[in-house]
């Protein structure tokens, strides 16, 4: 089977510096544990940026997405496996010297936001943002962080762990996160409707494995070790 995901997502997923066609990270290691449980080899490959990844899943060119938030439109082309294998915090990023009094979503009205193309932060917030906020979409997290750093946007909406990892990699100083989080969202494993592997028997095997791995609580260890690995790679 072929799995992929968001390649700008450390400590969850990122491209292997020694083989850029491969993805590594906590989610990639979790997929290998799943592979052992179901007795089927799973390659975790880079197929492009997050927007392209979702198109490939729609077309059935990839089987599994190693980490997707739940949205209703995605139900049209993917099956979700429960329980979620990780909860993530999405936060507001802004400059340390910029006064952004934020306690609720409405506080962002009138400010210029930025995020990465095709990112979802949960249906409720996505709907609110579309109706009430000014948020530009850019192709990469690196570009979005630089825009905030250079005052081309007032704030960035992105998840906390990947954001921290990229700030360290790019050596950007003068950014901060603001509480409370925009959302706490669950990351799920998904299977493309058009995947030739999407059979009742395979869905059953995967569902059982996901449940078993959740009970073993393996993700916390995988995230801790992959934060260290990412930092080590960036310092070379």
PAKE-175308 format. One line per 3 residues: number of its first residue (from 1); their letters; for each residue y, z, x of N, C-alpha, C. Coordinates in Angstrom, 3 decimals. Last residue first. Example, Ala and Ser with C-alpha at 12.3 -4.5 7.8 and 13.67 -1.06 7.14 Angstrom:
<tordos>
2) SA) -2.250 7.080 12.850 -1.060 7.140 13.670 0.030 7.870 12.900  -5.690 7.800 13.190 -4.500 7.800 12.300 -3.300 7.800 13.200
</tordos>
This chain:
<tordos>
236) XXX) 20.199 11.448 22.569 19.740 10.651 23.731 20.810 9.689 24.189  20.921 12.687 20.278 21.532 13.197 21.504 21.112 12.399 22.740  19.448 11.587 18.256 20.870 11.232 18.332 21.506 11.680 19.638
233) XXX) 16.919 12.753 18.662 17.099 11.302 18.840 18.561 10.929 19.024  17.517 15.415 17.997 17.036 15.072 19.328 17.254 13.586 19.623  18.152 15.179 15.294 19.171 15.653 16.255 18.798 15.252 17.683
230) XXX) 15.633 14.342 14.297 16.823 13.484 14.153 17.886 13.874 15.184  14.080 16.634 14.867 13.742 15.334 15.453 14.939 14.391 15.419  15.301 18.599 13.264 15.256 18.755 14.725 15.006 17.409 15.415
227) XXX) 14.785 17.504 10.771 16.188 17.731 11.169 16.254 17.857 12.689  12.005 17.591 10.822 12.668 16.290 10.922 14.169 16.392 11.176  11.396 20.294 10.519 10.981 19.613 11.764 11.698 18.272 11.928
224) XXX) 12.539 20.783 7.951 12.981 21.537 9.137 12.630 20.796 10.423  11.002 19.015 6.358 12.451 18.832 6.494 12.968 19.546 7.737  8.416 20.068 6.589 8.685 18.692 7.036 10.179 18.456 7.239
221) XXX) 8.721 22.585 5.422 8.370 22.479 6.852 8.713 21.097 7.388  9.331 21.812 2.783 10.277 22.632 3.553 10.010 22.530 5.046  7.052 20.350 1.856 8.314 19.662 2.187 9.271 20.500 3.021
218) XXX) 4.734 21.723 1.104 4.814 21.185 2.476 6.199 20.675 2.853  3.490 23.255 -1.013 4.881 23.481 -0.572 5.128 22.968 0.853  1.133 23.054 -2.333 1.057 23.461 -0.917 2.438 23.664 -0.289
215) XXX) 1.922 22.066 -4.786 1.397 23.442 -4.741 1.332 23.959 -3.297  2.562 19.466 -3.998 3.615 20.347 -4.488 3.166 21.812 -4.405  0.041 18.459 -3.414 1.007 18.629 -2.312 2.151 19.553 -2.730
212) XXX) -1.034 18.380 -6.049 -1.646 19.216 -5.017 -0.670 19.491 -3.865  0.655 16.505 -7.305 0.549 17.870 -7.833 0.006 18.826 -6.758  0.072 14.240 -5.787 1.454 14.753 -5.828 1.445 16.211 -6.293
209) XXX) -2.662 13.904 -6.422 -2.252 14.201 -5.042 -0.853 14.795 -4.992  -2.546 13.263 -9.159 -3.288 14.449 -8.711 -2.841 14.891 -7.314  -1.071 10.880 -9.024 -0.544 12.034 -9.769 -1.226 13.331 -9.335
206) XXX) -2.839 9.199 -7.613 -1.543 9.572 -7.017 -1.001 10.832 -7.701  -4.954 8.986 -9.453 -5.186 9.534 -8.100 -3.879 10.007 -7.457  -3.615 7.824 -11.654 -4.278 9.128 -11.774 -4.494 9.783 -10.420
203) XXX) -2.854 5.385 -10.598 -1.819 6.322 -11.043 -2.397 7.731 -11.164  -5.389 4.263 -10.193 -4.559 4.609 -9.033 -3.448 5.582 -9.422  -6.256 3.961 -12.880 -7.069 4.742 -11.931 -6.214 5.188 -10.731
200) XXX) -4.317 2.280 -14.040 -4.493 3.660 -14.535 -5.243 4.538 -13.532  -2.488 0.619 -11.386 -3.592 0.656 -12.361 -3.723 2.090 -12.864  -0.684 -0.840 -9.332 -0.334 -0.012 -10.490 -1.408 -0.153 -11.575
197) XXX) -1.098 -2.542 -7.268 -1.799 -1.251 -7.185 -1.557 -0.380 -8.425  0.575 -4.654 -7.626 -0.831 -4.876 -7.965 -1.654 -3.585 -7.914  3.683 -3.750 -9.117 2.766 -3.577 -7.986 1.334 -3.868 -8.430
194) XXX) 5.371 -3.774 -11.243 4.788 -5.065 -10.850 3.860 -4.962 -9.634  6.259 -1.178 -11.479 5.436 -1.722 -12.572 4.712 -2.994 -12.136  6.138 0.817 -8.517 6.654 -0.370 -9.210 5.696 -0.822 -10.311
191) XXX) 6.340 4.272 -8.529 5.430 3.134 -8.325 5.939 1.962 -9.165  7.906 7.065 -6.821 7.792 6.094 -7.918 6.887 4.931 -7.502  8.586 10.480 -6.293 7.816 9.317 -5.860 7.705 8.379 -7.051
188) XXX) 11.883 11.910 -6.603 10.541 11.613 -7.095 9.896 10.477 -6.304  14.142 14.512 -6.281 13.616 13.286 -5.659 12.174 13.095 -6.100  16.561 15.887 -8.513 15.203 15.849 -7.986 14.870 14.481 -7.394
185) XXX) 19.801 17.306 -7.866 18.932 16.262 -8.421 17.558 16.306 -7.758  22.578 18.934 -8.746 21.320 19.194 -8.048 20.309 18.231 -8.671  25.923 17.699 -8.349 24.665 17.804 -9.088 23.588 18.350 -8.158
182) XXX) 28.159 18.618 -6.935 28.331 17.707 -8.081 27.092 17.803 -8.977  28.272 22.113 -5.973 27.733 20.761 -5.853 28.048 19.936 -7.108  31.607 23.774 -6.063 30.155 23.707 -6.247 29.620 22.288 -6.063
179) XXX) 32.421 23.173 -2.571 31.533 23.707 -3.625 32.297 23.768 -4.934  32.731 20.571 -0.232 33.417 21.441 -1.186 32.414 21.888 -2.247  32.476 20.043 3.280 31.945 19.882 1.929 32.615 20.923 1.043
176) XXX) 34.656 18.370 5.658 34.046 19.575 5.074 33.405 19.204 3.741  35.676 17.022 8.831 35.222 16.854 7.446 34.598 18.158 6.959  36.322 17.220 11.527 37.406 17.297 10.540 36.992 16.970 9.122
173) XXX) 34.475 14.732 13.367 34.935 16.107 13.138 36.003 16.063 12.043  31.648 12.838 13.981 32.887 12.923 13.198 33.247 14.397 13.033  29.403 11.858 15.321 30.318 12.765 16.015 31.675 12.828 15.320
170) XXX) 27.464 10.503 14.119 28.690 9.744 14.378 29.730 10.568 15.119  25.501 12.554 13.881 25.204 11.320 14.622 26.495 10.612 15.047  26.800 14.445 12.250 26.375 14.808 13.618 26.161 13.556 14.462
167) XXX) 27.095 12.921 9.947 28.301 13.465 10.591 27.982 13.834 12.043  24.380 12.525 9.324 25.205 11.392 9.769 26.497 11.840 10.443  23.554 15.111 8.571 22.860 14.407 9.653 23.720 13.269 10.202
164) XXX) 25.221 15.636 6.407 25.323 16.460 7.630 24.688 15.754 8.822  24.211 13.687 4.609 25.608 13.660 5.058 25.788 14.430 6.355  21.569 14.519 4.148 21.822 13.259 4.853 23.256 13.153 5.378
161) XXX) 22.267 17.110 2.862 21.464 17.002 4.088 21.671 15.675 4.833  24.003 16.447 0.558 24.405 17.328 1.649 23.607 17.083 2.937  24.767 13.205 -0.798 23.930 14.394 -0.662 24.225 15.141 0.631
158) XXX) 28.131 12.372 -1.831 26.836 12.074 -1.190 26.049 13.367 -1.054  31.228 11.119 -2.315 30.141 11.794 -3.034 28.838 11.385 -2.367  34.266 11.683 -0.603 32.995 10.964 -0.660 32.022 11.794 -1.492
155) XXX) 37.834 11.398 -1.050 36.571 12.146 -1.024 35.390 11.181 -1.071  39.967 9.737 -0.579 40.203 11.185 -0.614 38.911 11.976 -0.499  40.078 7.079 1.796 39.581 7.624 0.526 39.795 9.129 0.590
152) XXX) 41.288 6.710 4.117 41.265 5.540 3.221 40.639 5.897 1.870  41.363 8.649 6.108 42.246 8.798 4.932 42.321 7.556 4.059  39.363 8.537 7.952 40.600 7.792 8.261 41.596 7.790 7.097
149) XXX) 37.322 9.975 6.683 37.875 10.489 7.940 39.227 9.843 8.276  36.728 8.223 4.623 37.295 9.542 4.313 37.993 10.101 5.543  35.749 6.057 6.131 36.876 5.863 5.209 37.544 7.191 4.859
146) XXX) 33.565 7.213 7.434 34.725 6.791 8.233 35.955 6.589 7.348  31.828 7.566 5.274 32.311 8.735 6.024 33.564 8.394 6.831  31.396 4.840 4.583 32.008 5.772 3.629 32.585 7.004 4.335
143) XXX) 30.101 3.806 6.845 31.403 3.262 6.439 32.130 4.236 5.515  27.737 5.385 6.749 28.615 5.409 7.936 30.020 4.928 7.566  26.576 4.568 4.369 27.100 5.936 4.467 28.066 6.043 5.642
140) XXX) 27.382 1.198 3.281 26.676 2.180 4.117 27.372 3.539 4.115  28.759 -0.523 1.453 27.347 -0.754 1.768 26.647 0.368 2.519  30.660 1.174 -1.188 30.564 0.497 0.119 29.090 0.400 0.529
137) XXX) 32.673 1.450 -4.020 31.301 1.367 -3.517 31.299 0.614 -2.188  35.139 3.800 -5.193 34.777 2.527 -4.559 33.338 2.606 -4.077  36.079 5.341 -8.098 35.152 5.462 -6.971 34.802 4.068 -6.453
134) XXX) 37.884 7.105 -10.202 38.083 5.911 -9.357 37.198 6.060 -8.118  36.527 8.240 -13.398 36.909 8.408 -11.989 37.100 7.065 -11.282  35.665 7.838 -16.080 36.843 8.677 -15.810 37.317 8.737 -14.357
131) XXX) 33.382 6.222 -16.494 34.430 6.274 -17.521 35.737 6.885 -17.016  31.857 6.600 -14.210 32.173 5.227 -14.652 33.364 5.230 -15.618  31.549 9.369 -14.199 32.275 8.709 -13.106 32.731 7.315 -13.523
128) XXX) 29.958 9.796 -16.491 31.304 10.370 -16.410 32.148 9.632 -15.364  27.610 8.455 -15.711 28.345 8.009 -16.908 29.792 8.506 -16.854  26.860 9.954 -13.480 27.095 8.506 -13.346 27.947 7.993 -14.516
125) XXX) 26.435 12.496 -14.640 27.574 12.285 -13.744 27.886 10.803 -13.597  24.163 11.870 -16.229 25.363 12.457 -16.831 26.586 12.217 -15.952  22.191 10.836 -14.456 22.778 10.015 -15.521 24.089 10.556 -16.069
122) XXX) 22.491 11.190 -10.942 22.089 11.733 -12.231 22.863 11.044 -13.344  23.729 9.651 -9.082 23.803 11.107 -8.925 23.440 11.796 -10.234  22.776 6.759 -7.296 22.877 7.448 -8.579 22.927 8.941 -8.300
119) XXX) 23.957 3.962 -5.469 23.544 5.368 -5.484 23.717 5.927 -6.890  24.860 1.363 -5.294 23.585 1.606 -5.996 23.090 3.045 -5.901  26.801 1.909 -2.371 26.356 1.002 -3.439 24.987 1.419 -3.975
116) XXX) 28.106 5.163 -1.787 27.323 4.025 -1.297 26.793 3.234 -2.494  31.558 6.042 -2.486 30.145 6.353 -2.315 29.427 5.077 -1.894  34.784 7.532 -2.903 33.941 6.481 -2.325 32.497 6.970 -2.354
113) XXX) 37.885 8.075 -4.749 36.577 8.435 -4.207 35.866 7.241 -3.602  41.115 9.106 -5.098 40.300 7.927 -4.743 38.999 8.365 -4.091  42.162 10.989 -8.025 41.916 10.873 -6.576 41.036 9.635 -6.320
110) XXX) 42.170 10.962 -10.770 43.418 10.628 -10.075 43.286 10.528 -8.568  39.718 13.525 -11.036 40.499 12.457 -11.687 41.804 12.231 -10.930  38.471 15.721 -10.066 38.487 14.541 -9.190 39.320 13.399 -9.774
107) XXX) 38.376 17.603 -12.024 39.340 17.840 -10.935 39.446 16.635 -9.996  36.232 16.964 -13.627 37.560 16.482 -14.048 38.613 16.668 -12.958  34.075 18.395 -12.461 34.190 16.943 -12.286 35.597 16.422 -12.576
104) XXX) 35.350 21.489 -11.039 34.617 20.721 -12.063 34.904 19.235 -11.868  36.616 22.366 -8.829 35.674 23.307 -9.457 34.820 22.590 -10.510  38.697 21.701 -6.171 37.609 21.171 -6.985 36.716 22.288 -7.510
101) XXX) 41.476 20.843 -4.707 41.010 21.971 -5.517 39.951 21.490 -6.506  41.836 19.750 -1.759 41.177 19.186 -2.943 40.653 20.349 -3.780  43.805 19.145 0.829 43.655 20.144 -0.230 43.089 19.480 -1.485
98) XXX) 42.625 18.400 3.990 43.040 17.835 2.696 42.773 18.859 1.602  41.587 19.131 6.388 43.010 19.450 6.176 43.538 18.900 4.843  38.979 18.212 6.311 39.192 19.668 6.398 40.637 20.039 6.067
95) XXX) 38.344 15.657 3.900 38.883 16.077 5.204 39.187 17.574 5.180  35.207 15.887 2.041 36.606 15.520 2.195 37.092 15.975 3.571  32.508 15.489 -0.170 32.949 15.520 1.222 34.416 15.130 1.279
92) XXX) 30.715 17.063 -2.669 31.962 16.363 -2.354 32.260 16.577 -0.875  27.098 16.689 -2.952 28.358 17.440 -2.797 29.538 16.487 -2.590  23.924 17.210 -4.223 24.964 16.210 -3.981 26.304 16.931 -3.989
89) XXX) 20.921 18.543 -3.099 22.283 18.863 -3.563 23.199 17.709 -3.217  17.556 17.974 -4.263 18.654 17.763 -3.304 19.989 18.126 -3.948  14.181 18.911 -4.318 15.470 18.972 -5.014 16.571 18.812 -3.979
86) XXX) 11.108 17.096 -4.100 12.233 17.752 -3.430 13.434 17.809 -4.373  9.144 15.959 -5.604 8.715 16.585 -4.347 9.859 17.250 -3.589  8.655 16.554 -9.115 9.471 16.025 -8.010 9.016 16.682 -6.712
83) XXX) 5.178 16.688 -10.319 6.577 17.109 -10.239 7.329 16.373 -9.120  5.219 13.210 -11.338 5.718 14.587 -11.470 4.715 15.554 -10.862  6.306 9.911 -10.726 5.241 10.915 -10.618 5.853 12.314 -10.593
80) XXX) 7.370 7.090 -12.674 7.689 8.293 -11.898 6.484 9.231 -11.880  7.260 3.571 -12.474 6.677 4.798 -13.014 7.027 5.955 -12.083  9.843 1.063 -12.876 9.049 1.974 -12.043 8.437 3.094 -12.886
77) XXX) 11.437 -0.470 -14.545 10.652 -1.180 -13.519 9.812 -0.267 -12.622  12.600 1.121 -16.416 12.242 -0.237 -16.841 11.396 -0.964 -15.798  13.418 3.397 -15.221 12.153 3.468 -15.968 11.677 2.075 -16.387
74) XXX) 15.937 2.812 -14.320 14.834 2.668 -13.363 13.465 2.763 -14.041  17.565 3.445 -16.532 17.353 2.041 -16.167 16.172 1.849 -15.203  17.413 6.368 -16.468 16.722 5.585 -17.502 16.534 4.118 -17.121
71) XXX) 16.645 7.916 -13.330 17.634 7.321 -14.245 16.856 6.494 -15.262  15.906 10.286 -10.892 15.538 9.779 -12.214 16.759 9.172 -12.901  15.965 9.234 -7.443 16.397 10.094 -8.541 15.951 9.457 -9.853
68) XXX) 13.301 8.739 -5.150 14.300 8.149 -6.046 14.680 9.193 -7.082  11.069 8.428 -2.684 12.254 9.219 -3.003 13.256 8.449 -3.838  9.622 6.054 -1.724 9.443 7.417 -1.207 10.730 8.203 -1.418
65) XXX) 8.280 3.835 -3.924 9.550 4.294 -3.359 9.385 5.762 -2.991  5.551 1.504 -3.540 6.049 2.868 -3.762 7.462 3.044 -3.222  5.304 -1.355 -3.215 4.542 -0.588 -4.202 5.241 0.716 -4.568
62) XXX) 7.364 -4.262 -3.115 6.944 -2.989 -2.510 6.239 -2.199 -3.611  7.549 -6.326 -4.821 7.275 -6.674 -3.415 6.984 -5.436 -2.580  8.271 -6.049 -7.433 6.888 -5.709 -7.074 6.523 -6.096 -5.654
59) XXX) 10.859 -6.351 -8.211 10.069 -7.584 -8.081 8.602 -7.315 -7.735  11.764 -3.730 -8.104 11.796 -4.450 -9.386 10.869 -5.655 -9.356  11.559 -3.292 -5.352 10.678 -2.544 -6.263 10.610 -3.233 -7.628
56) XXX) 13.593 -4.961 -4.461 12.213 -5.246 -4.035 11.201 -4.519 -4.930  15.796 -3.635 -5.568 15.467 -5.001 -6.023 14.020 -5.354 -5.678  15.735 -1.296 -4.057 15.505 -1.210 -5.497 15.161 -2.583 -6.094
53) XXX) 16.313 -2.343 -1.513 15.049 -1.623 -1.745 14.718 -1.602 -3.238  18.945 -3.218 -1.818 17.869 -4.207 -1.656 16.493 -3.579 -1.956  20.231 -0.717 -1.907 20.353 -1.663 -3.015 19.235 -2.694 -2.993
50) XXX) 19.568 0.387 0.631 19.064 0.994 -0.604 19.151 0.045 -1.808  18.788 -2.297 3.020 19.543 -1.151 2.503 19.063 -0.749 1.111  15.334 -3.127 4.030 16.750 -3.406 3.821 17.464 -2.166 3.318
47) XXX) 12.816 -2.302 4.528 12.946 -3.625 3.889 14.403 -3.996 3.629  10.742 -0.494 6.641 12.145 -0.813 6.343 12.193 -2.193 5.700  7.723 1.133 5.441 8.459 0.084 6.147 9.928 0.030 5.735
44) XXX) 4.933 2.769 5.676 6.305 3.084 5.255 7.239 2.202 6.072  1.729 2.032 4.407 2.742 1.732 5.432 4.109 2.081 4.878  -1.114 3.792 3.618 0.232 3.449 3.111 1.153 3.228 4.308
41) XXX) -4.553 3.625 2.791 -3.520 3.529 3.830 -2.186 3.125 3.200  -6.097 5.953 0.664 -5.582 4.572 0.785 -4.492 4.575 1.852  -6.874 8.488 -0.163 -7.824 7.656 0.578 -7.417 6.195 0.673
38) XXX) -5.272 10.348 -1.303 -5.780 9.301 -2.211 -6.756 8.345 -1.509  -4.765 12.062 0.876 -5.291 12.614 -0.384 -5.920 11.528 -1.263  -3.647 10.354 2.774 -4.933 11.020 3.051 -5.587 11.517 1.769
35) XXX) -1.271 9.708 1.406 -2.227 8.650 1.762 -3.618 9.234 2.026  0.049 12.160 1.417 -0.401 11.582 0.147 -1.489 10.532 0.388  0.628 12.287 4.112 -0.226 13.330 3.527 -0.800 12.843 2.193
32) XXX) 2.340 10.090 4.231 1.076 10.039 4.986 0.101 11.123 4.509  4.466 11.009 2.684 3.688 9.849 2.204 2.348 9.758 2.947  5.462 12.949 4.399 4.878 13.373 3.120 4.002 12.255 2.538
29) XXX) 6.509 11.306 6.371 5.378 12.181 6.709 4.669 12.675 5.443  8.559 10.142 4.880 7.520 9.280 5.472 6.289 10.113 5.829  10.140 12.357 4.302 9.478 11.645 3.198 8.355 10.750 3.704
26) XXX) 11.021 13.107 6.890 10.204 14.035 6.092 9.463 13.308 4.969  10.698 10.171 9.073 11.405 11.263 8.410 10.459 12.076 7.545  10.899 6.543 9.372 10.349 7.845 9.721 11.150 8.920 8.989
23) XXX) 9.998 3.147 8.911 10.817 4.295 8.516 10.101 5.578 8.917  10.031 0.163 10.906 9.317 1.342 10.394 10.317 2.406 9.989  11.388 -1.743 12.147 10.727 -2.150 10.897 10.030 -0.976 10.219
20) XXX) 12.225 -0.724 14.550 13.185 -0.716 13.438 12.607 -1.223 12.115  10.936 1.281 16.667 10.392 0.181 15.864 11.195 0.126 14.572  12.409 3.199 17.897 11.483 2.433 18.744 10.825 1.275 17.995
17) XXX) 13.896 4.401 15.893 14.617 3.695 16.962 13.687 2.854 17.838  13.050 4.023 12.567 12.498 4.462 13.843 13.207 3.698 14.968  15.438 4.755 10.086 14.697 3.749 10.851 14.273 4.310 12.198
14) XXX) 14.718 7.529 7.833 15.612 6.704 8.656 14.764 5.744 9.480  14.561 10.071 5.357 14.110 8.766 5.853 15.173 8.157 6.744  15.348 12.855 5.460 14.271 12.367 4.579 13.676 11.055 5.081
11) XXX) 17.506 13.964 6.739 16.214 14.048 7.431 15.043 13.512 6.606  18.523 10.495 6.556 17.952 11.603 7.330 18.339 12.939 6.697  18.960 7.990 5.249 18.693 9.183 4.468 18.072 10.304 5.290
8) XXX) 19.030 5.136 5.079 20.156 5.925 5.610 20.080 7.324 5.029  17.019 3.805 3.772 16.886 3.954 5.223 18.014 4.757 5.872  15.339 4.691 0.909 16.702 4.585 1.441 16.665 4.824 2.953
5) XXX) 12.102 3.096 1.120 13.079 4.008 0.533 14.435 3.761 1.146  8.591 2.248 0.750 9.880 2.159 1.423 10.831 3.141 0.740  5.147 1.318 1.134 6.178 2.231 0.630 7.470 1.984 1.398
2) XX) 2.337 -0.496 0.316 3.604 -0.547 1.042 4.607 0.380 0.361  -1.200 0.000 0.849 0.000 0.000 0.000 1.244 0.000 0.880
</tordos>
